[in-house]
Amino acid sequence: MRAGSILISGASIAGPSLAYWLNAAGWRTTVVERAGRLRAEGQNIDVRGAAREVLRRMGIEDEVLAANTGEQGTCFVDEKGRVRAAFPASANETGGATAEVEILRGELSRIVAGSTDGGTEYVFGDSITALREDGDGVLVSFAQGPERRFDVVVLAEGMRSRTRGMVFGDEPQIRFLGMYTSYFTIPREPGDVDWWQWFGAVGGRNVGLRPDNTGTIRATLSFLSGPRGYEDLGVEEQKQVLRRVFRDAGWQAPRVLAAMADVPIYFESIGQVRAPSWHRGRVALLGDAAYCASPISGMGTSLALVGAYILGGELTRADSPTEAFAAYERIMRPYVDQAQKLPPGAPRLANPKSNLGLKVFHAAAALASTRVAGAVAAKLFTPPADRIALPDYGSHFPQA
């Protein structure tokens, strides 16, 4: 397939990653992003397995490693802050509750987008309003800019992609996993440590504090719940929900709730995207818009990076967009299927509702942290991030 023009919707990680690979093959790449700038916000994410190899092939692994958050491991604490079980950061590329590469989402996005400097056109503060395909390409209408034509369009948006419905209707199904999570940044205090501290409270609630490399703390408040539509509320209403749910949670919940009052938060329902197909005509889905595996999987960023590499490679060596998209899906689908198989009982198993359940969970976690049970624990904290054979597209990316 000749090097053509592509519009990529979404400037987080998957979108700029795809732009990098297609730039290397001589394509004309444009990324449109609804936000007014590259999003610097975001919480701790990790890069594992095959995605580490993708970073190496992009030439940015060292820069990503240098931006590590410094998280030393994961520990489970009780209401008095006593450590009940501790798991040091992984020393390999795949395993561990705390991976070898832990980085802030905004930092990784900045690094990946930086790798496209000079080769990709970025259009911020705009979004797609219509897609009309004909034999020569896709005519795209925008909320702000004029209509433009592209050979291919890729939607690298989030789990609740608005643009996806223009092409796929209601076909991709979002599977709600019974949990709501909020993320925000709070001031660091003298007693904070460089570990991910996880506190479980009765009622299926948890409070998380994670270190970063900017001198603050990344906080999470998560709780089990049936679907309530909380993700559609305004920010202040979402904060009211969190205050109500966590007012008696204990440990550092009062501190977190107090700090939450003055900062922006991101609030989401935890789910997975199950799409029968990731492409239709000259339009394809990438990353969370196609196959969100949920934060519980530990695979979201890795899927985005690997998916972008494979989609880019197939677009450069196939004879048509349809052939490229089909090959991309054929190679990626088994990898995604493994990523979406969550540990048994997740997320309920790690979020007991009763005091007895919490005691059992802490006892199990303490046992898993011992040397004797370490091999079993390692399997629990090791997502299938390396269970794919990355194709070699070297000859198709002469400028990489």
The 8 nearest C-alpha neighbors of each residue, nearest first, counted from 0:
[[1, 318, 317, 319, 315, 316, 2, 314],
 [2, 0, 3, 315, 318, 26, 316, 319],
 [1, 3, 26, 25, 0, 24, 315, 4],
 [4, 2, 26, 1, 150, 27, 5, 25],
 [3, 5, 27, 150, 149, 26, 28, 151],
 [6, 4, 151, 28, 149, 152, 150, 29],
 [5, 7, 152, 29, 30, 28, 153, 149],
 [8, 6, 30, 153, 154, 152, 14, 29],
 [9, 7, 154, 31, 155, 30, 32, 153],
 [8, 10, 156, 155, 32, 14, 11, 31],
 [11, 9, 14, 32, 15, 12, 30, 37],
 [10, 12, 108, 9, 13, 14, 15, 38],
 [13, 11, 108, 14, 15, 16, 10, 111],
 [12, 14, 303, 16, 307, 15, 304, 286],
 [13, 15, 17, 155, 10, 16, 9, 12],
 [14, 16, 18, 112, 17, 12, 13, 10],
 [17, 15, 19, 13, 18, 14, 307, 12],
 [18, 16, 307, 14, 20, 19, 15, 311],
 [17, 19, 15, 21, 16, 20, 22, 28],
 [20, 18, 16, 22, 115, 17, 21, 15],
 [21, 19, 23, 17, 22, 18, 311, 24],
 [20, 22, 24, 23, 18, 26, 19, 311],
 [23, 21, 25, 19, 26, 24, 20, 18],
 [22, 24, 398, 396, 399, 20, 21, 25],
 [25, 23, 396, 21, 22, 26, 395, 397],
 [24, 26, 22, 23, 2, 21, 27, 398],
 [27, 25, 2, 3, 22, 21, 24, 4],
 [26, 28, 4, 3, 5, 25, 22, 29],
 [29, 27, 119, 5, 18, 26, 4, 6],
 [28, 30, 120, 6, 119, 121, 7, 5],
 [31, 29, 7, 121, 8, 6, 122, 120],
 [32, 30, 122, 8, 121, 123, 9, 7],
 [33, 31, 123, 9, 34, 10, 125, 8],
 [32, 34, 124, 125, 126, 123, 35, 31],
 [35, 33, 124, 32, 36, 123, 37, 38],
 [34, 36, 124, 123, 33, 37, 32, 125],
 [37, 35, 34, 123, 38, 124, 32, 39],
 [36, 38, 39, 10, 35, 34, 109, 11],
 [37, 39, 40, 36, 105, 11, 34, 108],
 [40, 38, 105, 37, 41, 106, 109, 108],
 [41, 39, 105, 38, 104, 42, 103, 106],
 [42, 40, 104, 105, 103, 39, 43, 38],
 [41, 43, 103, 104, 44, 217, 182, 40],
 [44, 42, 103, 102, 104, 101, 45, 41],
 [45, 43, 102, 101, 104, 103, 42, 46],
 [44, 46, 101, 100, 102, 98, 47, 300],
 [47, 45, 301, 100, 50, 300, 51, 101],
 [46, 48, 93, 92, 50, 51, 384, 301],
 [49, 47, 385, 384, 93, 50, 92, 51],
 [48, 50, 385, 52, 51, 384, 47, 53],
 [49, 51, 53, 301, 52, 48, 305, 47],
 [52, 50, 54, 53, 49, 48, 47, 46],
 [51, 53, 55, 49, 50, 54, 56, 48],
 [52, 54, 50, 56, 51, 55, 57, 49],
 [55, 53, 60, 57, 51, 52, 56, 59],
 [54, 56, 52, 58, 60, 57, 53, 59],
 [55, 57, 53, 58, 54, 52, 59, 399],
 [58, 56, 54, 55, 59, 53, 399, 60],
 [57, 59, 55, 56, 60, 54, 61, 399],
 [60, 58, 62, 54, 57, 61, 55, 63],
 [59, 61, 54, 63, 55, 62, 58, 64],
 [62, 60, 64, 63, 59, 65, 58, 55],
 [61, 63, 65, 59, 60, 64, 66, 110],
 [62, 64, 60, 66, 65, 61, 59, 67],
 [65, 63, 61, 67, 66, 62, 60, 100],
 [64, 66, 62, 63, 67, 61, 60, 68],
 [65, 67, 63, 64, 102, 68, 62, 106],
 [68, 66, 102, 101, 64, 69, 65, 100],
 [67, 69, 211, 212, 102, 70, 101, 66],
 [70, 68, 67, 71, 212, 211, 193, 210],
 [69, 71, 193, 194, 68, 72, 210, 195],
 [72, 70, 194, 88, 193, 87, 69, 73],
 [71, 73, 87, 88, 194, 97, 86, 70],
 [72, 74, 195, 86, 194, 85, 97, 196],
 [75, 73, 85, 196, 84, 86, 195, 197],
 [74, 76, 197, 84, 83, 82, 196, 198],
 [77, 75, 82, 80, 81, 198, 83, 197],
 [76, 78, 80, 79, 81, 198, 82, 83],
 [77, 79, 250, 80, 249, 76, 198, 81],
 [80, 78, 77, 81, 250, 76, 249, 82],
 [79, 81, 77, 76, 78, 82, 250, 198],
 [80, 82, 76, 77, 79, 83, 78, 75],
 [83, 81, 76, 84, 75, 80, 74, 77],
 [82, 84, 76, 75, 365, 361, 81, 77],
 [83, 85, 365, 75, 74, 364, 82, 368],
 [86, 84, 74, 73, 368, 87, 75, 82],
 [85, 87, 73, 72, 74, 368, 88, 84],
 [88, 86, 72, 71, 73, 89, 85, 97],
 [89, 87, 72, 97, 71, 98, 95, 99],
 [88, 90, 95, 99, 98, 91, 94, 97],
 [89, 91, 99, 88, 92, 98, 94, 95],
 [92, 90, 89, 93, 99, 94, 98, 95],
 [91, 93, 48, 47, 99, 94, 90, 51],
 [92, 94, 48, 47, 91, 384, 381, 385],
 [95, 93, 381, 380, 89, 98, 91, 92],
 [94, 96, 89, 380, 97, 98, 381, 88],
 [97, 95, 380, 98, 73, 94, 88, 86],
 [98, 96, 88, 95, 72, 73, 89, 99],
 [99, 97, 95, 89, 100, 88, 101, 96],
 [98, 100, 89, 90, 92, 91, 88, 101],
 [99, 101, 98, 45, 46, 67, 64, 102],
 [102, 100, 45, 67, 44, 68, 98, 99],
 [103, 101, 67, 68, 43, 44, 45, 104],
 [102, 104, 43, 106, 42, 105, 44, 41],
 [105, 103, 41, 107, 106, 42, 44, 108],
 [104, 106, 39, 108, 40, 41, 103, 107],
 [107, 105, 109, 103, 108, 104, 110, 102],
 [106, 108, 110, 104, 109, 105, 111, 103],
 [107, 109, 105, 12, 111, 106, 11, 110],
 [110, 108, 106, 112, 107, 111, 113, 105],
 [109, 111, 113, 107, 108, 112, 106, 114],
 [110, 112, 108, 114, 113, 109, 107, 16],
 [113, 111, 109, 15, 114, 115, 110, 108],
 [114, 112, 110, 115, 116, 111, 109, 108],
 [113, 115, 111, 112, 116, 110, 19, 59],
 [116, 114, 19, 113, 112, 118, 119, 117],
 [117, 115, 113, 118, 114, 119, 112, 120],
 [116, 118, 119, 115, 120, 114, 113, 22],
 [117, 119, 115, 116, 22, 120, 28, 27],
 [118, 120, 28, 29, 115, 117, 121, 116],
 [119, 121, 29, 30, 28, 122, 118, 117],
 [122, 120, 30, 29, 31, 123, 119, 32],
 [123, 121, 31, 30, 32, 120, 125, 124],
 [124, 122, 32, 35, 125, 36, 31, 34],
 [123, 125, 35, 33, 34, 32, 122, 126],
 [126, 124, 33, 123, 143, 142, 32, 31],
 [125, 127, 33, 141, 142, 32, 31, 128],
 [126, 128, 141, 129, 140, 142, 162, 139],
 [127, 129, 141, 140, 142, 126, 130, 162],
 [130, 128, 140, 139, 127, 131, 165, 141],
 [131, 129, 139, 138, 137, 132, 140, 128],
 [132, 130, 138, 137, 139, 129, 133, 140],
 [131, 133, 137, 136, 138, 130, 134, 281],
 [134, 132, 135, 136, 137, 131, 138, 281],
 [133, 135, 136, 132, 137, 281, 150, 280],
 [136, 134, 133, 150, 137, 132, 149, 148],
 [135, 137, 150, 133, 149, 132, 134, 151],
 [136, 138, 132, 149, 148, 131, 150, 139],
 [139, 137, 148, 131, 147, 130, 132, 149],
 [138, 140, 130, 147, 146, 129, 148, 137],
 [141, 139, 146, 129, 128, 127, 130, 145],
 [142, 140, 127, 128, 144, 143, 126, 146],
 [141, 143, 126, 128, 125, 127, 144, 140],
 [144, 142, 141, 125, 145, 126, 124, 140],
 [143, 145, 141, 142, 146, 125, 140, 147],
 [146, 144, 147, 141, 140, 143, 142, 139],
 [147, 145, 140, 139, 141, 144, 138, 148],
 [146, 148, 139, 138, 145, 149, 140, 137],
 [147, 149, 138, 137, 139, 136, 150, 146],
 [150, 148, 4, 137, 151, 5, 136, 6],
 [149, 151, 136, 4, 5, 137, 3, 148],
 [152, 150, 5, 281, 149, 282, 6, 136],
 [151, 153, 6, 282, 5, 7, 281, 283],
 [154, 152, 283, 7, 282, 284, 155, 6],
 [155, 153, 284, 8, 156, 7, 285, 283],
 [156, 154, 285, 9, 14, 8, 286, 13],
 [155, 157, 9, 288, 160, 154, 8, 287],
 [156, 158, 288, 287, 160, 159, 155, 286],
 [157, 159, 288, 287, 160, 291, 272, 156],
 [160, 158, 157, 161, 288, 156, 173, 163],
 [161, 159, 157, 156, 163, 162, 158, 288],
 [162, 160, 163, 164, 159, 165, 156, 157],
 [161, 163, 164, 165, 160, 127, 154, 166],
 [164, 162, 165, 160, 161, 166, 167, 154],
 [163, 165, 168, 167, 166, 162, 161, 169],
 [166, 164, 163, 162, 168, 167, 129, 130],
 [167, 165, 164, 163, 168, 279, 162, 130],
 [166, 168, 164, 170, 163, 165, 169, 171],
 [167, 169, 164, 170, 166, 165, 163, 171],
 [168, 170, 171, 164, 167, 172, 163, 165],
 [169, 171, 168, 167, 172, 274, 275, 164],
 [172, 170, 274, 273, 169, 272, 275, 173],
 [171, 173, 273, 272, 170, 274, 174, 169],
 [174, 172, 272, 271, 175, 273, 270, 171],
 [173, 175, 271, 270, 172, 272, 176, 273],
 [176, 174, 270, 177, 269, 173, 271, 268],
 [177, 175, 270, 269, 178, 174, 346, 271],
 [176, 178, 224, 225, 223, 175, 226, 269],
 [179, 177, 223, 224, 269, 222, 176, 268],
 [178, 180, 268, 222, 221, 269, 267, 223],
 [181, 179, 221, 267, 220, 266, 268, 178],
 [180, 182, 266, 220, 265, 219, 221, 267],
 [183, 181, 219, 265, 264, 218, 266, 180],
 [182, 184, 264, 218, 217, 265, 263, 219],
 [185, 183, 217, 216, 218, 215, 186, 262],
 [184, 186, 216, 258, 215, 217, 187, 183],
 [187, 185, 215, 216, 188, 184, 258, 214],
 [186, 188, 215, 216, 185, 214, 191, 189],
 [187, 189, 190, 191, 186, 215, 216, 192],
 [190, 188, 191, 187, 192, 186, 215, 214],
 [191, 189, 188, 192, 187, 193, 80, 251],
 [192, 190, 188, 189, 187, 193, 210, 216],
 [191, 193, 194, 190, 210, 195, 196, 209],
 [194, 192, 70, 210, 71, 69, 195, 191],
 [195, 193, 72, 71, 70, 192, 73, 196],
 [194, 196, 209, 73, 208, 74, 72, 197],
 [197, 195, 74, 208, 207, 194, 75, 73],
 [196, 198, 207, 75, 206, 76, 74, 195],
 [199, 197, 206, 76, 205, 75, 77, 207],
 [198, 200, 205, 204, 350, 206, 197, 201],
 [201, 199, 204, 248, 205, 202, 203, 198],
 [202, 200, 352, 353, 203, 354, 204, 351],
 [201, 203, 352, 204, 200, 353, 351, 223],
 [202, 204, 352, 350, 351, 223, 222, 201],
 [205, 203, 222, 200, 202, 221, 199, 350],
 [204, 206, 199, 221, 198, 200, 220, 222],
 [205, 207, 220, 198, 219, 197, 199, 221],
 [206, 208, 197, 219, 218, 196, 198, 205],
 [209, 207, 218, 196, 195, 217, 216, 219],
 [208, 210, 195, 217, 216, 194, 218, 196],
 [211, 209, 216, 193, 70, 217, 194, 68],
 [210, 212, 68, 213, 216, 215, 214, 69],
 [211, 213, 68, 214, 69, 210, 67, 66],
 [212, 214, 211, 215, 68, 216, 210, 103],
 [213, 215, 212, 211, 187, 216, 186, 210],
 [216, 214, 187, 186, 213, 185, 211, 217],
 [217, 215, 210, 187, 185, 209, 184, 186],
 [216, 218, 184, 209, 208, 183, 210, 185],
 [219, 217, 208, 183, 207, 184, 182, 216],
 [218, 220, 182, 207, 181, 206, 221, 183],
 [219, 221, 206, 181, 180, 205, 207, 182],
 [222, 220, 180, 205, 179, 204, 181, 219],
 [223, 221, 204, 179, 203, 178, 205, 224],
 [222, 224, 178, 203, 177, 179, 204, 221],
 [225, 223, 177, 178, 222, 226, 179, 227],
 [224, 226, 177, 227, 223, 178, 176, 175],
 [227, 225, 228, 224, 177, 175, 229, 268],
 [228, 226, 229, 225, 224, 230, 231, 268],
 [227, 229, 230, 231, 226, 232, 268, 225],
 [228, 230, 231, 232, 227, 237, 268, 267],
 [229, 231, 267, 228, 232, 268, 266, 237],
 [232, 230, 229, 228, 233, 237, 267, 234],
 [233, 231, 229, 230, 236, 237, 234, 228],
 [232, 234, 236, 235, 237, 231, 230, 229],
 [233, 235, 237, 236, 238, 232, 264, 263],
 [236, 234, 238, 237, 233, 239, 232, 240],
 [235, 237, 239, 233, 238, 234, 232, 240],
 [238, 236, 234, 240, 239, 235, 232, 233],
 [237, 239, 235, 241, 240, 236, 242, 234],
 [238, 240, 236, 242, 237, 241, 243, 235],
 [239, 241, 237, 243, 238, 242, 244, 236],
 [242, 240, 238, 244, 243, 239, 245, 237],
 [243, 241, 239, 245, 246, 240, 244, 238],
 [242, 244, 240, 241, 246, 245, 239, 247],
 [243, 245, 241, 242, 246, 240, 247, 248],
 [246, 244, 248, 242, 247, 243, 241, 252],
 [245, 247, 242, 243, 248, 244, 253, 252],
 [248, 246, 245, 249, 244, 252, 253, 243],
 [249, 247, 245, 200, 246, 252, 250, 201],
 [248, 250, 252, 247, 78, 251, 253, 200],
 [249, 251, 78, 252, 79, 80, 248, 198],
 [252, 250, 254, 253, 249, 255, 206, 78],
 [251, 253, 255, 254, 249, 250, 256, 248],
 [254, 252, 256, 255, 251, 257, 246, 249],
 [255, 253, 257, 251, 252, 256, 258, 259],
 [254, 256, 252, 258, 257, 253, 259, 251],
 [255, 257, 259, 253, 258, 254, 252, 242],
 [258, 256, 254, 259, 255, 260, 253, 261],
 [259, 257, 255, 260, 256, 185, 254, 261],
 [260, 258, 256, 257, 262, 261, 255, 185],
 [261, 259, 258, 257, 262, 256, 238, 263],
 [260, 262, 259, 258, 263, 257, 185, 264],
 [261, 263, 259, 260, 264, 183, 258, 184],
 [264, 262, 183, 265, 261, 259, 234, 184],
 [265, 263, 183, 182, 266, 262, 181, 234],
 [264, 266, 182, 181, 183, 267, 263, 180],
 [267, 265, 181, 180, 230, 264, 182, 268],
 [268, 266, 230, 180, 179, 269, 181, 265],
 [267, 269, 179, 178, 230, 270, 180, 175],
 [270, 268, 178, 176, 179, 293, 175, 267],
 [269, 271, 175, 176, 174, 293, 173, 268],
 [270, 272, 292, 291, 174, 173, 293, 273],
 [271, 273, 173, 290, 291, 172, 274, 174],
 [272, 274, 172, 171, 173, 290, 271, 275],
 [273, 275, 171, 276, 172, 272, 289, 277],
 [276, 274, 171, 273, 277, 170, 172, 278],
 [277, 275, 274, 278, 279, 171, 328, 289],
 [278, 276, 284, 283, 289, 274, 328, 275],
 [279, 277, 283, 276, 282, 284, 324, 280],
 [278, 280, 282, 281, 283, 277, 166, 167],
 [279, 281, 282, 321, 278, 320, 132, 283],
 [280, 282, 151, 320, 279, 152, 283, 321],
 [283, 281, 152, 279, 280, 153, 278, 151],
 [284, 282, 278, 153, 277, 154, 279, 152],
 [283, 285, 154, 289, 277, 153, 288, 278],
 [286, 284, 155, 289, 288, 154, 287, 283],
 [285, 287, 303, 288, 289, 155, 13, 290],
 [288, 286, 291, 158, 157, 290, 289, 156],
 [287, 289, 158, 157, 156, 286, 160, 285],
 [290, 288, 284, 285, 287, 286, 277, 274],
 [291, 289, 272, 287, 292, 286, 288, 273],
 [290, 292, 287, 271, 272, 293, 158, 289],
 [291, 293, 271, 339, 296, 290, 299, 338],
 [294, 292, 295, 271, 270, 291, 296, 269],
 [295, 293, 296, 297, 299, 292, 298, 269],
 [296, 294, 293, 297, 346, 341, 292, 345],
 [295, 297, 298, 294, 293, 292, 341, 338],
 [296, 298, 295, 294, 299, 382, 45, 293],
 [299, 297, 296, 301, 300, 302, 338, 384],
 [300, 298, 302, 301, 292, 297, 303, 291],
 [301, 299, 303, 302, 298, 46, 304, 45],
 [300, 302, 50, 298, 304, 303, 46, 299],
 [303, 301, 305, 299, 300, 304, 306, 298],
 [302, 304, 286, 13, 300, 306, 301, 305],
 [305, 303, 307, 301, 306, 302, 50, 13],
 [304, 306, 308, 302, 307, 50, 303, 301],
 [305, 307, 303, 309, 308, 304, 302, 310],
 [308, 306, 17, 310, 304, 305, 309, 13],
 [309, 307, 305, 311, 306, 310, 312, 304],
 [308, 310, 312, 306, 311, 307, 327, 313],
 [311, 309, 307, 313, 327, 312, 308, 306],
 [312, 310, 308, 314, 309, 313, 20, 21],
 [311, 313, 309, 315, 310, 314, 392, 308],
 [312, 314, 323, 310, 316, 315, 311, 317],
 [315, 313, 323, 311, 312, 317, 316, 310],
 [314, 316, 312, 313, 317, 0, 395, 311],
 [315, 317, 313, 314, 0, 312, 318, 395],
 [318, 316, 323, 0, 319, 314, 313, 322],
 [317, 319, 0, 322, 316, 320, 323, 1],
 [318, 320, 322, 321, 317, 0, 323, 314],
 [321, 319, 323, 322, 281, 324, 314, 318],
 [322, 320, 324, 319, 323, 325, 280, 281],
 [321, 323, 325, 319, 320, 324, 317, 326],
 [324, 322, 313, 320, 314, 317, 326, 321],
 [325, 323, 327, 321, 326, 322, 320, 328],
 [324, 326, 322, 328, 323, 327, 329, 321],
 [325, 327, 329, 323, 328, 324, 330, 322],
 [328, 326, 324, 310, 330, 325, 329, 331],
 [327, 329, 331, 325, 326, 332, 330, 324],
 [328, 330, 326, 327, 332, 331, 325, 333],
 [331, 329, 327, 328, 332, 326, 333, 334],
 [332, 330, 328, 334, 333, 329, 327, 335],
 [331, 333, 335, 328, 334, 329, 330, 336],
 [334, 332, 336, 335, 331, 337, 330, 329],
 [335, 333, 331, 337, 332, 336, 387, 338],
 [334, 336, 338, 332, 337, 333, 339, 331],
 [337, 335, 333, 339, 338, 334, 332, 340],
 [338, 336, 334, 335, 340, 339, 333, 383],
 [339, 337, 335, 336, 340, 383, 292, 298],
 [338, 340, 292, 336, 337, 341, 335, 296],
 [341, 339, 337, 338, 336, 342, 296, 292],
 [340, 342, 339, 296, 343, 345, 338, 295],
 [343, 341, 345, 344, 340, 379, 296, 346],
 [344, 342, 345, 341, 348, 346, 340, 347],
 [343, 345, 348, 347, 346, 342, 341, 349],
 [346, 344, 347, 348, 342, 343, 341, 349],
 [345, 347, 348, 349, 344, 350, 295, 176],
 [348, 346, 350, 345, 349, 344, 351, 203],
 [347, 349, 344, 345, 350, 346, 351, 343],
 [350, 348, 347, 346, 351, 345, 360, 344],
 [349, 351, 203, 347, 348, 204, 199, 352],
 [352, 350, 203, 356, 357, 353, 349, 348],
 [351, 353, 202, 203, 201, 350, 356, 354],
 [354, 352, 356, 201, 355, 351, 357, 202],
 [355, 353, 357, 356, 201, 358, 352, 351],
 [354, 356, 358, 353, 357, 359, 351, 352],
 [355, 357, 353, 351, 359, 354, 358, 360],
 [358, 356, 360, 354, 355, 359, 351, 361],
 [359, 357, 355, 361, 360, 356, 362, 354],
 [358, 360, 362, 356, 357, 361, 363, 355],
 [359, 361, 357, 363, 358, 362, 364, 356],
 [362, 360, 364, 358, 363, 359, 365, 357],
 [361, 363, 359, 365, 360, 364, 358, 366],
 [362, 364, 360, 366, 361, 365, 359, 367],
 [363, 365, 367, 361, 366, 362, 84, 360],
 [366, 364, 84, 362, 368, 367, 363, 361],
 [367, 365, 363, 368, 364, 369, 362, 372],
 [366, 368, 364, 372, 376, 365, 369, 373],
 [369, 367, 365, 366, 373, 84, 86, 85],
 [370, 368, 371, 366, 367, 372, 373, 365],
 [369, 371, 373, 372, 368, 374, 367, 366],
 [370, 372, 369, 373, 374, 367, 366, 368],
 [373, 371, 367, 375, 369, 370, 374, 376],
 [372, 374, 370, 376, 375, 371, 369, 367],
 [373, 375, 377, 376, 372, 378, 371, 370],
 [374, 376, 378, 377, 373, 372, 379, 367],
 [377, 375, 373, 379, 367, 378, 374, 372],
 [376, 378, 374, 380, 375, 379, 373, 381],
 [377, 379, 381, 376, 375, 380, 374, 94],
 [378, 380, 376, 377, 381, 375, 342, 382],
 [381, 379, 95, 377, 96, 378, 94, 382],
 [380, 382, 94, 378, 379, 95, 377, 93],
 [381, 383, 384, 380, 297, 94, 296, 298],
 [384, 382, 386, 385, 338, 337, 381, 48],
 [383, 385, 48, 382, 47, 386, 49, 93],
 [386, 384, 48, 49, 383, 387, 93, 47],
 [387, 385, 383, 384, 334, 388, 49, 48],
 [386, 388, 385, 389, 334, 49, 384, 331],
 [387, 389, 390, 386, 385, 49, 330, 391],
 [388, 390, 387, 391, 49, 309, 305, 52],
 [391, 389, 392, 388, 309, 312, 393, 330],
 [390, 392, 393, 389, 394, 312, 395, 388],
 [391, 393, 395, 394, 312, 390, 396, 313],
 [394, 392, 396, 395, 391, 397, 399, 312],
 [393, 395, 396, 392, 397, 391, 24, 316],
 [394, 396, 392, 393, 397, 315, 24, 316],
 [397, 395, 24, 23, 393, 399, 394, 398],
 [398, 396, 399, 395, 394, 23, 24, 393],
 [397, 399, 23, 396, 24, 22, 25, 395],
 [398, 23, 396, 397, 57, 20, 56, 24]]
